Amino acid sequence: MHQEVQDKLRFELREARAQHGDAAYDELVSLPYLDAICRETLRVYVSNTRIKFHTHRTADIRPFP
């Protein structure tokens, strides 16, 4: 799926490896296409940040004096 995107990312990673050897964190975060793919993936597949709480009984909440 999205073969052209995969090819472009592989090319960017291979170029970075050719220049720097095994990529350390600093080299990986400086790759613009890898960064764009990661951001787009997180945008499309949002983690569920909402948690629903269900009570099993009612609670009597009194205001503070």
The first five atom37 places (N, CA, C, CB, O) and aatype in JSON, in Angstrom:
{
  "aatype": [12, 8, 5, 6, 19, 5, 3, 11, 10, 1, 13, 6, 10, 1, 6, 0, 1, 0, 5, 8, 7, 3, 0, 0, 18, 3, 6, 10, 19, 15, 10, 14, 18, 10, 3, 0, 9, 4, 1, 6, 16, 10, 1, 19, 18, 19, 15, 2, 16, 1, 9, 11, 13, 8, 16, 8, 1, 16, 0, 3, 9, 1, 14, 13, 14],
  "atom_mask": [
    [1, 1, 1, 1, 1],
    [1, 1, 1, 1, 1],
    [1, 1, 1, 1, 1],
    [1, 1, 1, 1, 1],
    [1, 1, 1, 1, 1],
    [1, 1, 1, 1, 1],
    [1, 1, 1, 1, 1],
    [1, 1, 1, 1, 1],
    [1, 1, 1, 1, 1],
    [1, 1, 1, 1, 1],
    [1, 1, 1, 1, 1],
    [1, 1, 1, 1, 1],
    [1, 1, 1, 1, 1],
    [1, 1, 1, 1, 1],
    [1, 1, 1, 1, 1],
    [1, 1, 1, 1, 1],
    [1, 1, 1, 1, 1],
    [1, 1, 1, 1, 1],
    [1, 1, 1, 1, 1],
    [1, 1, 1, 1, 1],
    [1, 1, 1, 0, 1],
    [1, 1, 1, 1, 1],
    [1, 1, 1, 1, 1],
    [1, 1, 1, 1, 1],
    [1, 1, 1, 1, 1],
    [1, 1, 1, 1, 1],
    [1, 1, 1, 1, 1],
    [1, 1, 1, 1, 1],
    [1, 1, 1, 1, 1],
    [1, 1, 1, 1, 1],
    [1, 1, 1, 1, 1],
    [1, 1, 1, 1, 1],
    [1, 1, 1, 1, 1],
    [1, 1, 1, 1, 1],
    [1, 1, 1, 1, 1],
    [1, 1, 1, 1, 1],
    [1, 1, 1, 1, 1],
    [1, 1, 1, 1, 1],
    [1, 1, 1, 1, 1],
    [1, 1, 1, 1, 1],
    [1, 1, 1, 1, 1],
    [1, 1, 1, 1, 1],
    [1, 1, 1, 1, 1],
    [1, 1, 1, 1, 1],
    [1, 1, 1, 1, 1],
    [1, 1, 1, 1, 1],
    [1, 1, 1, 1, 1],
    [1, 1, 1, 1, 1],
    [1, 1, 1, 1, 1],
    [1, 1, 1, 1, 1],
    [1, 1, 1, 1, 1],
    [1, 1, 1, 1, 1],
    [1, 1, 1, 1, 1],
    [1, 1, 1, 1, 1],
    [1, 1, 1, 1, 1],
    [1, 1, 1, 1, 1],
    [1, 1, 1, 1, 1],
    [1, 1, 1, 1, 1],
    [1, 1, 1, 1, 1],
    [1, 1, 1, 1, 1],
    [1, 1, 1, 1, 1],
    [1, 1, 1, 1, 1],
    [1, 1, 1, 1, 1],
    [1, 1, 1, 1, 1],
    [1, 1, 1, 1, 1]
  ],
  "atom_positions": [
    [[0.84, -1.18, 0.0], [0.0, 0.0, 0.0], [0.89, 1.24, 0.0], [-0.96, 0.0, 1.22], [1.86, 1.3, 0.75]],
    [[0.57, 2.21, -0.82], [1.34, 3.46, -0.94], [2.81, 3.18, -1.24], [1.21, 4.31, 0.34], [3.71, 3.63, -0.53]],
    [[3.02, 2.44, -2.3], [4.37, 2.01, -2.65], [5.31, 3.19, -2.88], [4.33, 1.15, -3.9], [6.48, 3.12, -2.49]],
    [[4.83, 4.27, -3.49], [5.7, 5.42, -3.75], [6.15, 6.09, -2.45], [4.99, 6.45, -4.64], [7.27, 6.6, -2.37]],
    [[5.3, 6.08, -1.44], [5.66, 6.65, -0.13], [6.74, 5.78, 0.52], [4.41, 6.77, 0.79], [7.71, 6.28, 1.07]],
    [[6.54, 4.46, 0.46], [7.52, 3.55, 1.03], [8.87, 3.69, 0.33], [7.03, 2.11, 0.94], [9.91, 3.7, 0.98]],
    [[8.84, 3.79, -0.98], [10.09, 3.93, -1.74], [10.81, 5.22, -1.38], [9.8, 3.89, -3.24], [12.03, 5.23, -1.22]],
    [[10.07, 6.31, -1.26], [10.68, 7.6, -0.91], [11.29, 7.56, 0.49], [9.63, 8.73, -1.01], [12.36, 8.11, 0.73]],
    [[10.6, 6.91, 1.42], [11.12, 6.79, 2.78], [12.37, 5.9, 2.8], [10.05, 6.22, 3.73], [13.35, 6.23, 3.47]],
    [[12.34, 4.8, 2.08], [13.53, 3.93, 2.01], [14.72, 4.68, 1.44], [13.24, 2.68, 1.15], [15.85, 4.54, 1.93]],
    [[14.47, 5.48, 0.42], [15.55, 6.27, -0.18], [16.13, 7.24, 0.85], [15.04, 7.03, -1.41], [17.35, 7.36, 0.98]],
    [[15.26, 7.94, 1.58], [15.74, 8.88, 2.59], [16.54, 8.16, 3.67], [14.56, 9.63, 3.22], [17.58, 8.67, 4.1]],
    [[16.08, 7.01, 4.12], [16.79, 6.25, 5.16], [18.13, 5.73, 4.64], [15.93, 5.08, 5.65], [19.13, 5.75, 5.36]],
    [[18.15, 5.26, 3.4], [19.42, 4.76, 2.83], [20.43, 5.89, 2.65], [19.16, 4.07, 1.48], [21.62, 5.69, 2.9]],
    [[19.97, 7.06, 2.22], [20.87, 8.21, 2.09], [21.45, 8.61, 3.44], [20.12, 9.4, 1.45], [22.64, 8.91, 3.55]],
    [[20.61, 8.62, 4.45], [21.07, 8.98, 5.8], [22.09, 7.96, 6.3], [19.89, 9.08, 6.77], [23.08, 8.33, 6.93]],
    [[21.84, 6.7, 6.03], [22.77, 5.66, 6.47], [24.1, 5.75, 5.72], [22.16, 4.27, 6.28], [25.16, 5.51, 6.29]],
    [[24.03, 6.1, 4.44], [25.25, 6.24, 3.65], [26.1, 7.4, 4.17], [24.91, 6.46, 2.16], [27.33, 7.33, 4.15]],
    [[25.45, 8.46, 4.64], [26.18, 9.63, 5.14], [26.67, 9.46, 6.56], [25.3, 10.85, 5.06], [27.78, 9.89, 6.9]],
    [[25.84, 8.83, 7.42], [26.15, 8.8, 8.85], [26.4, 7.41, 9.41], [25.03, 9.42, 9.61], [26.72, 7.29, 10.59]],
    [[26.27, 6.38, 8.63], [26.38, 5.03, 9.17], [25.09, 4.67, 9.88], [0.0, 0.0, 0.0], [24.02, 5.15, 9.52]],
    [[25.2, 3.82, 10.89], [23.99, 3.47, 11.64], [23.41, 4.73, 12.26], [24.28, 2.41, 12.73], [24.13, 5.5, 12.9]],
    [[22.13, 4.93, 12.06], [21.49, 6.17, 12.47], [21.28, 6.22, 13.98], [20.16, 6.34, 11.75], [20.73, 5.3, 14.57]],
    [[21.73, 7.3, 14.57], [21.45, 7.57, 15.97], [20.18, 8.42, 16.03], [22.65, 8.28, 16.67], [19.64, 8.82, 14.99]],
    [[19.72, 8.68, 17.21], [18.48, 9.44, 17.39], [18.56, 10.79, 16.69], [18.19, 9.64, 18.88], [17.6, 11.2, 16.03]],
    [[19.66, 11.49, 16.82], [19.79, 12.83, 16.23], [19.65, 12.8, 14.71], [21.13, 13.43, 16.61], [19.07, 13.71, 14.13]],
    [[20.17, 11.77, 14.07], [20.04, 11.67, 12.63], [18.6, 11.33, 12.22], [21.0, 10.62, 12.08], [18.08, 11.86, 11.24]],
    [[17.96, 10.45, 12.99], [16.59, 10.05, 12.65], [15.61, 11.22, 12.78], [16.14, 8.91, 13.55], [14.73, 11.37, 11.94]],
    [[15.76, 12.03, 13.82], [14.82, 13.14, 13.99], [15.06, 14.25, 12.98], [14.91, 13.7, 15.4], [14.22, 15.14, 12.82]],
    [[16.19, 14.23, 12.3], [16.47, 15.27, 11.31], [15.98, 14.89, 9.91], [17.95, 15.55, 11.28], [16.17, 15.66, 8.97]],
    [[15.37, 13.72, 9.77], [14.88, 13.28, 8.46], [13.46, 13.81, 8.25], [14.91, 11.73, 8.36], [12.53, 13.38, 8.93]],
    [[13.28, 14.74, 7.31], [11.98, 15.39, 7.16], [10.86, 14.47, 6.69], [12.11, 16.53, 6.21], [9.73, 14.6, 7.14]],
    [[11.16, 13.54, 5.79], [10.1, 12.68, 5.28], [9.66, 11.68, 6.34], [10.56, 11.94, 4.01], [8.47, 11.4, 6.47]],
    [[10.6, 11.15, 7.1], [10.27, 10.25, 8.21], [9.42, 10.99, 9.23], [11.56, 9.69, 8.87], [8.44, 10.44, 9.75]],
    [[9.78, 12.22, 9.53], [9.01, 13.03, 10.47], [7.59, 13.25, 9.96], [9.7, 14.38, 10.71], [6.63, 13.13, 10.72]],
    [[7.45, 13.56, 8.68], [6.12, 13.79, 8.1], [5.26, 12.54, 8.16], [6.24, 14.26, 6.65], [4.07, 12.61, 8.45]],
    [[5.86, 11.38, 7.89], [5.1, 10.12, 7.93], [4.67, 9.81, 9.35], [5.95, 8.96, 7.37], [3.53, 9.4, 9.57]],
    [[5.54, 10.01, 10.31], [5.18, 9.76, 11.72], [4.05, 10.68, 12.17], [6.4, 9.94, 12.63], [3.11, 10.25, 12.82]],
    [[4.16, 11.95, 11.82], [3.11, 12.91, 12.21], [1.78, 12.59, 11.54], [3.53, 14.34, 11.84], [0.73, 12.68, 12.18]],
    [[1.81, 12.21, 10.28], [0.57, 11.88, 9.57], [-0.06, 10.61, 10.14], [0.84, 11.71, 8.08], [-1.28, 10.52, 10.27]],
    [[0.77, 9.64, 10.49], [0.25, 8.41, 11.09], [-0.42, 8.71, 12.41], [1.38, 7.38, 11.28], [-1.5, 8.18, 12.69]],
    [[0.19, 9.54, 13.24], [-0.42, 9.9, 14.52], [-1.68, 10.74, 14.32], [0.59, 10.66, 15.38], [-2.59, 10.67, 15.14]],
    [[-1.73, 11.54, 13.27], [-2.92, 12.33, 13.0], [-4.09, 11.44, 12.57], [-2.63, 13.38, 11.92], [-5.22, 11.63, 13.01]],
    [[-3.8, 10.47, 11.7], [-4.85, 9.62, 11.17], [-5.31, 8.59, 12.21], [-4.37, 8.91, 9.91], [-6.5, 8.34, 12.35]],
    [[-4.36, 8.01, 12.92], [-4.68, 6.98, 13.9], [-4.49, 7.56, 15.29], [-3.79, 5.71, 13.7], [-3.52, 7.26, 15.98]],
    [[-5.43, 8.38, 15.69], [-5.36, 9.07, 16.97], [-5.52, 8.06, 18.1], [-6.43, 10.18, 17.07], [-6.37, 7.18, 18.04]],
    [[-4.69, 8.21, 19.11], [-4.86, 7.34, 20.27], [-6.1, 7.79, 21.04], [-3.6, 7.37, 21.19], [-6.45, 8.97, 21.04]],
    [[-6.73, 6.88, 21.68], [-7.94, 7.19, 22.41], [-7.55, 7.84, 23.73], [-8.8, 5.91, 22.65], [-7.04, 7.17, 24.64]],
    [[-7.79, 9.13, 23.84], [-7.41, 9.85, 25.06], [-8.58, 10.04, 26.0], [-6.82, 11.19, 24.7], [-8.41, 10.57, 27.1]],
    [[-9.74, 9.63, 25.6], [-10.92, 9.77, 26.45], [-11.19, 8.45, 27.17], [-12.16, 10.21, 25.64], [-11.2, 7.38, 26.56]],
    [[-11.41, 8.56, 28.45], [-11.73, 7.38, 29.24], [-13.1, 7.61, 29.86], [-10.64, 7.12, 30.35], [-13.34, 8.63, 30.5]],
    [[-13.97, 6.68, 29.67], [-15.3, 6.79, 30.23], [-15.34, 6.06, 31.57], [-16.37, 6.22, 29.26], [-14.86, 4.94, 31.71]],
    [[-15.91, 6.72, 32.54], [-16.08, 6.12, 33.85], [-17.56, 5.87, 34.07], [-15.49, 7.03, 34.97], [-18.39, 6.75, 33.83]],
    [[-17.88, 4.71, 34.52], [-19.26, 4.35, 34.82], [-19.35, 4.03, 36.3], [-19.75, 3.14, 33.94], [-18.54, 3.26, 36.83]],
    [[-20.32, 4.61, 36.96], [-20.52, 4.31, 38.38], [-21.56, 3.21, 38.5], [-20.95, 5.58, 39.17], [-22.46, 3.09, 37.68]],
    [[-21.41, 2.44, 39.52], [-22.34, 1.35, 39.75], [-23.41, 1.74, 40.76], [-21.59, 0.11, 40.23], [-24.42, 1.05, 40.91]],
    [[-23.19, 2.83, 41.44], [-24.18, 3.32, 42.39], [-24.1, 4.83, 42.43], [-23.96, 2.71, 43.82], [-23.09, 5.42, 42.04]],
    [[-25.12, 5.45, 42.88], [-25.14, 6.9, 42.96], [-24.37, 7.35, 44.19], [-26.58, 7.43, 42.98], [-24.31, 6.64, 45.19]],
    [[-23.82, 8.52, 44.1], [-23.06, 9.08, 45.22], [-23.69, 10.4, 45.62], [-21.56, 9.28, 44.85], [-24.13, 11.18, 44.78]],
    [[-23.73, 10.64, 46.9], [-24.26, 11.89, 47.44], [-23.1, 12.84, 47.61], [-25.02, 11.68, 48.79], [-22.28, 12.67, 48.51]],
    [[-23.02, 13.85, 46.74], [-21.93, 14.8, 46.79], [-22.44, 16.08, 47.43], [-21.34, 15.08, 45.36], [-23.38, 16.72, 46.94]],
    [[-21.83, 16.44, 48.53], [-22.24, 17.64, 49.25], [-21.23, 18.75, 48.99], [-22.37, 17.37, 50.76], [-20.03, 18.5, 48.87]],
    [[-21.72, 19.98, 48.9], [-20.78, 21.1, 48.71], [-19.92, 21.33, 49.93], [-21.54, 22.38, 48.37], [-20.3, 20.98, 51.05]],
    [[-18.75, 21.91, 49.71], [-17.88, 22.23, 50.83], [-18.5, 23.34, 51.67], [-16.48, 22.65, 50.33], [-19.15, 24.23, 51.12]],
    [[-18.31, 23.3, 53.01], [-18.87, 24.37, 53.86], [-18.21, 25.71, 53.65], [-18.76, 23.99, 55.32], [-18.58, 26.69, 54.29]]
  ]
}
